[in-house]
Amino acid sequence: MKPDGMLTTHKMIARAKKRLTKQGSTASLGDLTTLEPVLAEYIDNTSTQIVGKLALAGAPTELVQAVHEDVLKVVLTAIAALSRGHYKLWRETALGKLLAISDPSLANASSQSCPMPNQPASGDPEHGTP
């Protein structure tokens, strides 16, 4: 059973991950900087600090870079999926219209089949998976 406040589905996460993979984490972080500069700065600085600890511990450069990319992918995917969930929840309101103006990708993707939060997709009603 889904919690009442759940805003994201597996499908939203998969779509966010697919878009991030296509766009790249650097460009995605740049997009986030446009919408949420303080949050993007926090993510960039904190992820750099995390992998800095690996570098100081002697991890090879390739590993440090790969972990940094992985951390960014996880965080940016989660934020994108949550943004989609918020948009789905509020899209029929004035706030939803503002969200679509600030991030047109939200409205563009809404034309694709994607259930509203807390409405199960066909298949597994508990997890919203087909």
The first five atom37 places (N, CA, C, CB, O) and aatype in JSON, in Angstrom:
{
  "aatype": [12, 11, 14, 3, 7, 12, 10, 16, 16, 8, 11, 12, 9, 0, 1, 0, 11, 11, 1, 10, 16, 11, 5, 7, 15, 16, 0, 15, 10, 7, 3, 10, 16, 16, 10, 6, 14, 19, 10, 0, 6, 18, 9, 3, 2, 16, 15, 16, 5, 9, 19, 7, 11, 10, 0, 10, 0, 7, 0, 14, 16, 6, 10, 19, 5, 0, 19, 8, 6, 3, 19, 10, 11, 19, 19, 10, 16, 0, 9, 0, 0, 10, 15, 1, 7, 8, 18, 11, 10, 17, 1, 6, 16, 0, 10, 7, 11, 10, 10, 0, 9, 15, 3, 14, 15, 10, 0, 2, 0, 15, 15, 5, 15, 4, 14, 12, 14, 2, 5, 14, 0, 15, 7, 3, 14, 6, 8, 7, 16, 14],
  "atom_mask": [
    [1, 1, 1, 1, 1],
    [1, 1, 1, 1, 1],
    [1, 1, 1, 1, 1],
    [1, 1, 1, 1, 1],
    [1, 1, 1, 0, 1],
    [1, 1, 1, 1, 1],
    [1, 1, 1, 1, 1],
    [1, 1, 1, 1, 1],
    [1, 1, 1, 1, 1],
    [1, 1, 1, 1, 1],
    [1, 1, 1, 1, 1],
    [1, 1, 1, 1, 1],
    [1, 1, 1, 1, 1],
    [1, 1, 1, 1, 1],
    [1, 1, 1, 1, 1],
    [1, 1, 1, 1, 1],
    [1, 1, 1, 1, 1],
    [1, 1, 1, 1, 1],
    [1, 1, 1, 1, 1],
    [1, 1, 1, 1, 1],
    [1, 1, 1, 1, 1],
    [1, 1, 1, 1, 1],
    [1, 1, 1, 1, 1],
    [1, 1, 1, 0, 1],
    [1, 1, 1, 1, 1],
    [1, 1, 1, 1, 1],
    [1, 1, 1, 1, 1],
    [1, 1, 1, 1, 1],
    [1, 1, 1, 1, 1],
    [1, 1, 1, 0, 1],
    [1, 1, 1, 1, 1],
    [1, 1, 1, 1, 1],
    [1, 1, 1, 1, 1],
    [1, 1, 1, 1, 1],
    [1, 1, 1, 1, 1],
    [1, 1, 1, 1, 1],
    [1, 1, 1, 1, 1],
    [1, 1, 1, 1, 1],
    [1, 1, 1, 1, 1],
    [1, 1, 1, 1, 1],
    [1, 1, 1, 1, 1],
    [1, 1, 1, 1, 1],
    [1, 1, 1, 1, 1],
    [1, 1, 1, 1, 1],
    [1, 1, 1, 1, 1],
    [1, 1, 1, 1, 1],
    [1, 1, 1, 1, 1],
    [1, 1, 1, 1, 1],
    [1, 1, 1, 1, 1],
    [1, 1, 1, 1, 1],
    [1, 1, 1, 1, 1],
    [1, 1, 1, 0, 1],
    [1, 1, 1, 1, 1],
    [1, 1, 1, 1, 1],
    [1, 1, 1, 1, 1],
    [1, 1, 1, 1, 1],
    [1, 1, 1, 1, 1],
    [1, 1, 1, 0, 1],
    [1, 1, 1, 1, 1],
    [1, 1, 1, 1, 1],
    [1, 1, 1, 1, 1],
    [1, 1, 1, 1, 1],
    [1, 1, 1, 1, 1],
    [1, 1, 1, 1, 1],
    [1, 1, 1, 1, 1],
    [1, 1, 1, 1, 1],
    [1, 1, 1, 1, 1],
    [1, 1, 1, 1, 1],
    [1, 1, 1, 1, 1],
    [1, 1, 1, 1, 1],
    [1, 1, 1, 1, 1],
    [1, 1, 1, 1, 1],
    [1, 1, 1, 1, 1],
    [1, 1, 1, 1, 1],
    [1, 1, 1, 1, 1],
    [1, 1, 1, 1, 1],
    [1, 1, 1, 1, 1],
    [1, 1, 1, 1, 1],
    [1, 1, 1, 1, 1],
    [1, 1, 1, 1, 1],
    [1, 1, 1, 1, 1],
    [1, 1, 1, 1, 1],
    [1, 1, 1, 1, 1],
    [1, 1, 1, 1, 1],
    [1, 1, 1, 0, 1],
    [1, 1, 1, 1, 1],
    [1, 1, 1, 1, 1],
    [1, 1, 1, 1, 1],
    [1, 1, 1, 1, 1],
    [1, 1, 1, 1, 1],
    [1, 1, 1, 1, 1],
    [1, 1, 1, 1, 1],
    [1, 1, 1, 1, 1],
    [1, 1, 1, 1, 1],
    [1, 1, 1, 1, 1],
    [1, 1, 1, 0, 1],
    [1, 1, 1, 1, 1],
    [1, 1, 1, 1, 1],
    [1, 1, 1, 1, 1],
    [1, 1, 1, 1, 1],
    [1, 1, 1, 1, 1],
    [1, 1, 1, 1, 1],
    [1, 1, 1, 1, 1],
    [1, 1, 1, 1, 1],
    [1, 1, 1, 1, 1],
    [1, 1, 1, 1, 1],
    [1, 1, 1, 1, 1],
    [1, 1, 1, 1, 1],
    [1, 1, 1, 1, 1],
    [1, 1, 1, 1, 1],
    [1, 1, 1, 1, 1],
    [1, 1, 1, 1, 1],
    [1, 1, 1, 1, 1],
    [1, 1, 1, 1, 1],
    [1, 1, 1, 1, 1],
    [1, 1, 1, 1, 1],
    [1, 1, 1, 1, 1],
    [1, 1, 1, 1, 1],
    [1, 1, 1, 1, 1],
    [1, 1, 1, 1, 1],
    [1, 1, 1, 1, 1],
    [1, 1, 1, 1, 1],
    [1, 1, 1, 0, 1],
    [1, 1, 1, 1, 1],
    [1, 1, 1, 1, 1],
    [1, 1, 1, 1, 1],
    [1, 1, 1, 1, 1],
    [1, 1, 1, 0, 1],
    [1, 1, 1, 1, 1],
    [1, 1, 1, 1, 1]
  ],
  "atom_positions": [
    [[0.84, -1.18, 0.0], [0.0, 0.0, 0.0], [0.89, 1.25, 0.0], [-0.95, -0.01, 1.22], [1.87, 1.33, 0.74]],
    [[0.52, 2.21, -0.82], [1.29, 3.45, -0.91], [0.93, 4.38, 0.24], [1.05, 4.14, -2.25], [-0.23, 4.48, 0.63]],
    [[1.93, 5.07, 0.78], [1.62, 6.12, 1.76], [0.82, 7.23, 1.09], [2.91, 6.69, 2.39], [1.02, 7.51, -0.09]],
    [[-0.07, 7.87, 1.83], [-0.9, 8.93, 1.27], [-0.1, 10.08, 0.69], [-1.84, 9.45, 2.31], [-0.52, 10.68, -0.3]],
    [[1.04, 10.4, 1.28], [1.83, 11.54, 0.82], [2.82, 11.22, -0.27], [0.0, 0.0, 0.0], [3.61, 12.08, -0.65]],
    [[2.81, 10.0, -0.79], [3.79, 9.6, -1.8], [3.55, 10.35, -3.11], [3.73, 8.07, -2.03], [2.45, 10.33, -3.65]],
    [[4.59, 11.0, -3.62], [4.47, 11.8, -4.83], [5.12, 11.16, -6.04], [5.05, 13.14, -4.6], [4.81, 11.55, -7.17]],
    [[6.01, 10.22, -5.85], [6.74, 9.65, -6.98], [6.36, 8.19, -7.2], [8.24, 9.78, -6.77], [5.9, 7.5, -6.29]],
    [[6.58, 7.75, -8.41], [6.35, 6.36, -8.77], [7.64, 5.81, -9.39], [5.13, 6.21, -9.76], [8.56, 6.56, -9.7]],
    [[7.68, 4.51, -9.55], [8.84, 3.89, -10.2], [8.99, 4.43, -11.63], [8.7, 2.34, -10.23], [10.11, 4.65, -12.11]],
    [[7.87, 4.65, -12.29], [7.9, 5.16, -13.66], [8.51, 6.56, -13.71], [6.48, 5.18, -14.25], [9.29, 6.87, -14.61]],
    [[8.17, 7.4, -12.75], [8.74, 8.76, -12.71], [10.25, 8.71, -12.5], [8.08, 9.58, -11.58], [10.99, 9.48, -13.11]],
    [[10.69, 7.82, -11.64], [12.13, 7.68, -11.38], [12.82, 7.17, -12.64], [12.39, 6.72, -10.19], [13.88, 7.67, -13.01]],
    [[12.24, 6.18, -13.3], [12.83, 5.63, -14.52], [12.93, 6.69, -15.61], [12.01, 4.43, -15.03], [13.94, 6.78, -16.31]],
    [[11.88, 7.5, -15.75], [11.91, 8.56, -16.77], [12.96, 9.61, -16.43], [10.53, 9.22, -16.9], [13.68, 10.09, -17.31]],
    [[13.04, 9.97, -15.17], [14.04, 10.97, -14.75], [15.45, 10.44, -15.0], [13.86, 11.32, -13.25], [16.32, 11.18, -15.46]],
    [[15.67, 9.18, -14.69], [16.98, 8.57, -14.9], [17.33, 8.53, -16.39], [17.03, 7.15, -14.31], [18.46, 8.8, -16.77]],
    [[16.35, 8.18, -17.22], [16.57, 8.12, -18.66], [16.91, 9.51, -19.21], [15.31, 7.56, -19.37], [17.83, 9.65, -20.02]],
    [[16.19, 10.51, -18.76], [16.45, 11.88, -19.22], [17.84, 12.35, -18.76], [15.36, 12.85, -18.7], [18.57, 12.98, -19.53]],
    [[18.2, 12.03, -17.53], [19.5, 12.42, -17.0], [20.63, 11.73, -17.77], [19.6, 12.09, -15.51], [21.65, 12.35, -18.07]],
    [[20.45, 10.47, -18.09], [21.45, 9.73, -18.84], [21.64, 10.35, -20.23], [21.04, 8.24, -18.97], [22.76, 10.48, -20.72]],
    [[20.53, 10.73, -20.84], [20.59, 11.35, -22.17], [21.23, 12.73, -22.11], [19.19, 11.44, -22.78], [22.04, 13.08, -22.96]],
    [[20.86, 13.52, -21.1], [21.33, 14.9, -21.0], [22.71, 15.01, -20.38], [20.34, 15.71, -20.19], [23.5, 15.89, -20.75]],
    [[23.01, 14.13, -19.44], [24.27, 14.2, -18.72], [24.1, 14.97, -17.41], [0.0, 0.0, 0.0], [23.29, 15.89, -17.32]],
    [[24.87, 14.59, -16.42], [24.7, 15.2, -15.1], [25.17, 16.65, -15.07], [25.44, 14.4, -14.06], [24.62, 17.46, -14.31]],
    [[26.16, 17.0, -15.85], [26.63, 18.39, -15.86], [25.54, 19.32, -16.39], [27.91, 18.53, -16.71], [25.27, 20.36, -15.8]],
    [[24.92, 18.94, -17.5], [23.83, 19.75, -18.07], [22.62, 19.76, -17.14], [23.43, 19.22, -19.45], [21.97, 20.79, -17.0]],
    [[22.32, 18.62, -16.52], [21.19, 18.56, -15.6], [21.42, 19.44, -14.38], [20.94, 17.12, -15.16], [20.5, 20.11, -13.9]],
    [[22.64, 19.43, -13.87], [22.97, 20.31, -12.75], [22.87, 21.77, -13.18], [24.39, 20.0, -12.21], [22.44, 22.62, -12.4]],
    [[23.25, 22.06, -14.41], [23.09, 23.41, -14.94], [21.64, 23.83, -15.02], [0.0, 0.0, 0.0], [21.31, 24.97, -14.7]],
    [[20.77, 22.92, -15.45], [19.33, 23.21, -15.48], [18.81, 23.47, -14.08], [18.55, 22.05, -16.12], [18.02, 24.39, -13.86]],
    [[19.25, 22.66, -13.13], [18.82, 22.86, -11.75], [19.32, 24.2, -11.22], [19.33, 21.72, -10.85], [18.63, 24.87, -10.46]],
    [[20.52, 24.59, -11.62], [21.07, 25.89, -11.2], [20.17, 27.03, -11.65], [22.49, 26.07, -11.76], [20.01, 28.02, -10.94]],
    [[19.59, 26.9, -12.84], [18.68, 27.92, -13.34], [17.42, 28.01, -12.48], [18.3, 27.63, -14.8], [16.94, 29.11, -12.19]],
    [[16.9, 26.88, -12.08], [15.65, 26.84, -11.31], [15.86, 27.02, -9.81], [14.94, 25.54, -11.56], [15.08, 27.71, -9.15]],
    [[16.89, 26.39, -9.28], [17.14, 26.37, -7.84], [18.64, 26.55, -7.58], [16.64, 25.04, -7.2], [19.33, 25.59, -7.26]],
    [[19.15, 27.78, -7.72], [20.59, 27.98, -7.62], [21.2, 27.59, -6.27], [20.91, 29.39, -7.9], [22.31, 27.06, -6.23]],
    [[20.51, 27.84, -5.19], [21.06, 27.5, -3.87], [21.13, 25.99, -3.69], [20.2, 28.13, -2.74], [22.12, 25.47, -3.19]],
    [[20.09, 25.29, -4.1], [20.08, 23.83, -4.01], [21.16, 23.22, -4.9], [18.71, 23.28, -4.38], [21.86, 22.3, -4.48]],
    [[21.28, 23.73, -6.11], [22.3, 23.21, -7.03], [23.7, 23.43, -6.48], [22.16, 23.87, -8.41], [24.56, 22.56, -6.59]],
    [[23.93, 24.6, -5.9], [25.23, 24.88, -5.31], [25.53, 23.93, -4.16], [25.3, 26.34, -4.83], [26.64, 23.44, -4.02]],
    [[24.51, 23.68, -3.33], [24.67, 22.75, -2.21], [25.03, 21.35, -2.72], [23.38, 22.7, -1.36], [25.95, 20.72, -2.2]],
    [[24.32, 20.88, -3.72], [24.58, 19.55, -4.28], [25.98, 19.48, -4.86], [23.53, 19.21, -5.36], [26.71, 18.52, -4.63]],
    [[26.35, 20.5, -5.62], [27.67, 20.51, -6.26], [28.78, 20.52, -5.2], [27.82, 21.75, -7.18], [29.72, 19.73, -5.28]],
    [[28.66, 21.4, -4.22], [29.7, 21.49, -3.18], [29.77, 20.24, -2.33], [29.44, 22.7, -2.28], [30.86, 19.74, -2.05]],
    [[28.63, 19.73, -1.91], [28.61, 18.56, -1.04], [29.1, 17.31, -1.75], [27.2, 18.33, -0.51], [29.84, 16.51, -1.17]],
    [[28.7, 17.13, -3.0], [29.17, 15.94, -3.73], [30.69, 16.02, -3.95], [28.44, 15.81, -5.1], [31.38, 15.0, -3.92]],
    [[31.19, 17.22, -4.16], [32.64, 17.39, -4.3], [33.35, 17.07, -2.99], [32.97, 18.82, -4.75], [34.42, 16.45, -3.0]],
    [[32.78, 17.49, -1.87], [33.37, 17.17, -0.56], [33.38, 15.66, -0.31], [32.61, 17.88, 0.56], [34.35, 15.12, 0.22]],
    [[32.3, 15.0, -0.69], [32.22, 13.55, -0.48], [33.34, 12.83, -1.23], [30.84, 13.01, -0.93], [34.06, 12.02, -0.65]],
    [[33.48, 13.14, -2.51], [34.51, 12.45, -3.28], [35.9, 12.96, -2.94], [34.25, 12.61, -4.77], [36.89, 12.26, -3.18]],
    [[35.99, 14.15, -2.39], [37.28, 14.65, -1.91], [37.84, 13.76, -0.82], [0.0, 0.0, 0.0], [39.06, 13.58, -0.72]],
    [[36.96, 13.22, 0.0], [37.41, 12.3, 1.05], [38.01, 11.04, 0.44], [36.24, 11.93, 1.98], [38.99, 10.5, 0.95]],
    [[37.43, 10.58, -0.66], [38.0, 9.41, -1.35], [39.39, 9.74, -1.9], [37.07, 8.95, -2.49], [40.32, 8.94, -1.79]],
    [[39.49, 10.92, -2.49], [40.79, 11.33, -3.06], [41.85, 11.43, -1.97], [40.66, 12.67, -3.79], [42.98, 10.99, -2.15]],
    [[41.47, 12.02, -0.83], [42.42, 12.14, 0.28], [42.82, 10.78, 0.84], [41.82, 12.99, 1.39], [43.92, 10.61, 1.37]],
    [[41.93, 9.8, 0.72], [42.22, 8.46, 1.2], [43.07, 7.67, 0.21], [40.93, 7.71, 1.49], [43.46, 6.54, 0.48]],
    [[43.34, 8.28, -0.95], [44.22, 7.63, -1.92], [43.51, 6.89, -3.03], [0.0, 0.0, 0.0], [44.14, 6.14, -3.77]],
    [[42.21, 7.09, -3.17], [41.49, 6.42, -4.25], [41.99, 6.93, -5.61], [39.96, 6.64, -4.11], [42.34, 8.11, -5.74]],
    [[42.03, 6.07, -6.59], [42.48, 6.5, -7.93], [41.52, 7.55, -8.5], [42.56, 5.28, -8.89], [40.33, 7.57, -8.19]],
    [[42.07, 8.42, -9.31], [41.3, 9.52, -9.9], [40.06, 9.02, -10.64], [42.17, 10.32, -10.86], [38.99, 9.61, -10.53]],
    [[40.21, 7.93, -11.38], [39.07, 7.39, -12.13], [37.93, 6.99, -11.2], [39.51, 6.17, -12.97], [36.76, 7.2, -11.52]],
    [[38.27, 6.41, -10.06], [37.26, 6.01, -9.09], [36.58, 7.25, -8.48], [37.88, 5.15, -7.98], [35.36, 7.28, -8.34]],
    [[37.37, 8.24, -8.14], [36.83, 9.47, -7.56], [35.84, 10.11, -8.54], [37.97, 10.46, -7.2], [34.76, 10.53, -8.14]],
    [[36.23, 10.19, -9.8], [35.36, 10.79, -10.81], [34.09, 9.96, -11.02], [36.1, 10.93, -12.13], [33.0, 10.52, -11.17]],
    [[34.22, 8.65, -11.03], [33.05, 7.78, -11.21], [32.08, 7.89, -10.04], [33.5, 6.33, -11.38], [30.87, 7.92, -10.24]],
    [[32.6, 7.94, -8.83], [31.74, 8.07, -7.65], [31.05, 9.43, -7.67], [32.56, 7.89, -6.34], [29.87, 9.53, -7.34]],
    [[31.77, 10.46, -8.04], [31.16, 11.8, -8.13], [30.0, 11.79, -9.12], [32.22, 12.84, -8.54], [28.94, 12.34, -8.83]],
    [[30.2, 11.18, -10.26], [29.15, 11.08, -11.27], [27.96, 10.28, -10.74], [29.69, 10.44, -12.55], [26.81, 10.66, -10.95]],
    [[28.23, 9.18, -10.05], [27.15, 8.36, -9.49], [26.34, 9.13, -8.44], [27.73, 7.09, -8.87], [25.12, 9.06, -8.41]],
    [[27.04, 9.86, -7.58], [26.35, 10.65, -6.55], [25.44, 11.69, -7.21], [27.37, 11.34, -5.6], [24.29, 11.85, -6.83]],
    [[25.98, 12.39, -8.21], [25.17, 13.39, -8.91], [23.96, 12.75, -9.59], [26.02, 14.13, -9.96], [22.86, 13.31, -9.55]],
    [[24.15, 11.6, -10.21], [23.04, 10.92, -10.88], [21.92, 10.56, -9.91], [23.54, 9.65, -11.58], [20.74, 10.77, -10.2]],
    [[22.28, 10.04, -8.76], [21.26, 9.66, -7.78], [20.49, 10.88, -7.29], [21.9, 8.94, -6.58], [19.26, 10.89, -7.27]],
    [[21.22, 11.92, -6.91], [20.57, 13.12, -6.36], [19.73, 13.82, -7.41], [21.62, 14.08, -5.8], [18.58, 14.18, -7.14]],
    [[20.28, 14.01, -8.6], [19.54, 14.71, -9.64], [18.34, 13.91, -10.14], [20.46, 15.02, -10.8], [17.3, 14.49, -10.48]],
    [[18.46, 12.59, -10.19], [17.32, 11.75, -10.56], [16.21, 11.87, -9.53], [17.75, 10.28, -10.7], [15.04, 12.0, -9.88]],
    [[16.57, 11.84, -8.26], [15.57, 11.96, -7.19], [14.86, 13.31, -7.25], [16.23, 11.77, -5.81], [13.64, 13.39, -7.11]],
    [[15.62, 14.37, -7.47], [15.01, 15.7, -7.54], [14.09, 15.81, -8.75], [16.1, 16.8, -7.6], [13.0, 16.36, -8.64]],
    [[14.51, 15.3, -9.89], [13.68, 15.36, -11.09], [12.39, 14.55, -10.91], [14.47, 14.84, -12.3], [11.32, 15.0, -11.31]],
    [[12.48, 13.38, -10.32], [11.29, 12.56, -10.1], [10.34, 13.24, -9.11], [11.68, 11.17, -9.59], [9.13, 13.23, -9.3]],
    [[10.89, 13.81, -8.07], [10.06, 14.51, -7.09], [9.41, 15.75, -7.71], [10.89, 14.91, -5.86], [8.26, 16.06, -7.43]],
    [[10.15, 16.45, -8.56], [9.58, 17.6, -9.27], [8.4, 17.17, -10.13], [10.64, 18.3, -10.15], [7.37, 17.83, -10.17]],
    [[8.57, 16.04, -10.82], [7.47, 15.5, -11.63], [6.27, 15.18, -10.74], [7.93, 14.23, -12.39], [5.13, 15.47, -11.11]],
    [[6.51, 14.57, -9.59], [5.42, 14.25, -8.67], [4.69, 15.49, -8.18], [0.0, 0.0, 0.0], [3.46, 15.5, -8.1]],
    [[5.44, 16.52, -7.86], [4.82, 17.78, -7.44], [3.99, 18.37, -8.57], [5.89, 18.79, -6.99], [2.87, 18.84, -8.35]],
    [[4.53, 18.34, -9.77], [3.78, 18.88, -10.91], [2.49, 18.09, -11.11], [4.65, 18.85, -12.19], [1.43, 18.68, -11.31]],
    [[2.57, 16.77, -11.07], [1.37, 15.94, -11.26], [0.31, 16.26, -10.21], [1.73, 14.45, -11.21], [-0.89, 16.26, -10.5]],
    [[0.76, 16.52, -9.0], [-0.17, 16.83, -7.91], [-0.84, 18.19, -8.12], [0.55, 16.82, -6.57], [-2.03, 18.36, -7.86]],
    [[-0.07, 19.16, -8.6], [-0.54, 20.55, -8.67], [-0.86, 21.04, -10.07], [0.48, 21.45, -8.07], [-1.21, 22.21, -10.23]],
    [[-0.76, 20.2, -11.08], [-0.86, 20.68, -12.47], [-2.17, 21.37, -12.82], [-0.67, 19.54, -13.39], [-2.19, 22.21, -13.71]],
    [[-3.25, 21.04, -12.15], [-4.55, 21.65, -12.46], [-4.78, 22.95, -11.69], [-5.66, 20.67, -12.15], [-5.88, 23.5, -11.73]],
    [[-3.77, 23.43, -10.99], [-3.91, 24.64, -10.19], [-3.01, 25.74, -10.75], [-3.56, 24.36, -8.71], [-2.23, 25.51, -11.67]],
    [[-3.14, 26.94, -10.17], [-2.28, 28.05, -10.58], [-0.81, 27.7, -10.33], [-2.66, 29.34, -9.83], [0.06, 28.06, -11.12]],
    [[-0.53, 27.0, -9.23], [0.84, 26.6, -8.93], [1.38, 25.67, -10.01], [0.91, 25.9, -7.55], [2.54, 25.79, -10.42]],
    [[0.56, 24.75, -10.48], [0.98, 23.84, -11.55], [1.36, 24.58, -12.82], [0.0, 0.0, 0.0], [2.32, 24.23, -13.49]],
    [[0.59, 25.61, -13.13], [0.9, 26.41, -14.31], [2.23, 27.14, -14.13], [-0.22, 27.42, -14.57], [3.01, 27.25, -15.08]],
    [[2.5, 27.64, -12.93], [3.78, 28.3, -12.66], [4.94, 27.3, -12.75], [3.76, 28.96, -11.27], [6.01, 27.62, -13.27]],
    [[4.72, 26.1, -12.22], [5.76, 25.07, -12.31], [6.07, 24.74, -13.77], [5.32, 23.8, -11.56], [7.23, 24.56, -14.13]],
    [[5.03, 24.65, -14.6], [5.24, 24.34, -16.02], [5.96, 25.47, -16.74], [3.9, 24.06, -16.7], [6.73, 25.22, -17.67]],
    [[5.71, 26.7, -16.32], [6.41, 27.84, -16.93], [7.88, 27.82, -16.53], [5.76, 29.18, -16.51], [8.76, 28.05, -17.37]],
    [[8.16, 27.53, -15.26], [9.54, 27.54, -14.79], [10.34, 26.36, -15.33], [9.58, 27.53, -13.28], [11.55, 26.46, -15.53]],
    [[9.67, 25.23, -15.57], [10.34, 24.05, -16.12], [9.44, 23.41, -17.17], [10.69, 23.02, -15.0], [8.64, 22.53, -16.85]],
    [[9.54, 23.85, -18.42], [8.67, 23.34, -19.48], [8.72, 21.83, -19.67], [9.02, 24.0, -20.77], [7.78, 21.24, -20.21]],
    [[9.81, 21.19, -19.25], [9.89, 19.73, -19.41], [8.82, 19.03, -18.59], [11.28, 19.23, -18.99], [8.43, 17.91, -18.93]],
    [[8.34, 19.65, -17.53], [7.28, 19.04, -16.72], [6.0, 18.92, -17.53], [7.03, 19.86, -15.45], [5.38, 17.86, -17.56]],
    [[5.59, 19.99, -18.18], [4.36, 19.98, -18.96], [4.5, 19.11, -20.2], [3.97, 21.4, -19.36], [3.55, 18.44, -20.59]],
    [[5.68, 19.12, -20.82], [5.89, 18.3, -22.02], [5.75, 16.83, -21.71], [7.27, 18.58, -22.61], [5.14, 16.09, -22.49]],
    [[6.3, 16.39, -20.6], [6.24, 14.97, -20.25], [4.87, 14.57, -19.76], [7.28, 14.65, -19.18], [4.53, 13.39, -19.77]],
    [[4.04, 15.54, -19.33], [2.72, 15.18, -18.81], [1.8, 14.7, -19.9], [2.1, 16.37, -18.09], [0.78, 14.07, -19.62]],
    [[2.15, 14.98, -21.15], [1.33, 14.47, -22.25], [1.51, 12.97, -22.42], [1.67, 15.2, -23.55], [0.7, 12.3, -23.06]],
    [[2.61, 12.45, -21.85], [2.83, 11.01, -21.87], [2.01, 10.37, -20.76], [4.35, 10.67, -21.72], [1.68, 11.03, -19.77]],
    [[1.69, 9.12, -20.92], [0.91, 8.43, -19.91], [1.71, 8.27, -18.62], [0.45, 7.06, -20.43], [2.74, 7.6, -18.6]],
    [[1.23, 8.88, -17.57], [1.88, 8.76, -16.27], [0.82, 8.98, -15.21], [3.06, 9.78, -16.12], [0.16, 10.02, -15.23]],
    [[0.62, 8.04, -14.29], [-0.46, 8.17, -13.33], [-0.22, 9.32, -12.36], [-0.62, 6.88, -12.56], [0.92, 9.71, -12.09]],
    [[-1.31, 9.84, -11.85], [-1.22, 10.84, -10.8], [-0.65, 10.16, -9.57], [-2.61, 11.49, -10.5], [-0.85, 8.96, -9.38]],
    [[0.05, 10.92, -8.71], [0.51, 10.32, -7.46], [-0.66, 9.75, -6.68], [1.27, 11.36, -6.61], [-1.76, 10.31, -6.69]],
    [[-0.42, 8.63, -6.01], [-1.42, 7.94, -5.2], [-2.51, 7.28, -6.03], [-2.04, 8.9, -4.23], [-3.52, 6.85, -5.48]],
    [[-2.33, 7.21, -7.35], [-3.22, 6.44, -8.2], [-2.37, 5.38, -8.88], [-3.97, 7.36, -9.24], [-1.53, 5.71, -9.72]],
    [[-2.57, 4.12, -8.53], [-1.69, 3.08, -9.05], [-1.8, 2.94, -10.55], [-2.0, 1.75, -8.39], [-2.86, 3.1, -11.15]],
    [[-0.66, 2.63, -11.15], [-0.63, 2.29, -12.56], [-1.18, 0.88, -12.69], [0.8, 2.4, -13.17], [-1.39, 0.2, -11.69]],
    [[-1.41, 0.45, -13.92], [-1.86, -0.93, -14.1], [-0.75, -1.86, -13.63], [-2.25, -1.22, -15.59], [0.43, -1.54, -13.75]],
    [[-1.12, -2.98, -13.12], [-0.11, -3.92, -12.62], [-0.07, -3.92, -11.13], [0.0, 0.0, 0.0], [-1.08, -4.18, -10.48]],
    [[1.06, -3.63, -10.56], [1.27, -3.69, -9.12], [0.73, -2.42, -8.45], [2.76, -3.87, -8.81], [1.38, -1.37, -8.52]],
    [[-0.43, -2.49, -7.79], [-1.01, -1.3, -7.18], [-0.18, -0.79, -6.01], [-2.41, -1.6, -6.72], [-0.26, 0.39, -5.67]],
    [[0.61, -1.65, -5.4], [1.4, -1.21, -4.25], [2.58, -0.35, -4.66], [1.9, -2.4, -3.46], [2.94, 0.59, -3.95]],
    [[3.17, -0.66, -5.81], [4.39, 0.04, -6.21], [4.21, 0.89, -7.47], [5.5, -0.95, -6.44], [5.16, 1.53, -7.91]],
    [[3.03, 0.9, -8.04], [2.8, 1.71, -9.23], [3.61, 1.26, -10.43], [0.0, 0.0, 0.0], [4.02, 2.07, -11.26]],
    [[3.85, -0.06, -10.53], [4.62, -0.57, -11.65], [3.72, -1.35, -12.58], [5.78, -1.44, -11.17], [2.73, -1.93, -12.13]],
    [[4.05, -1.39, -13.86], [3.23, -2.13, -14.82], [3.34, -3.62, -14.65], [3.62, -1.77, -16.21], [2.7, -4.37, -15.4]]
  ]
}
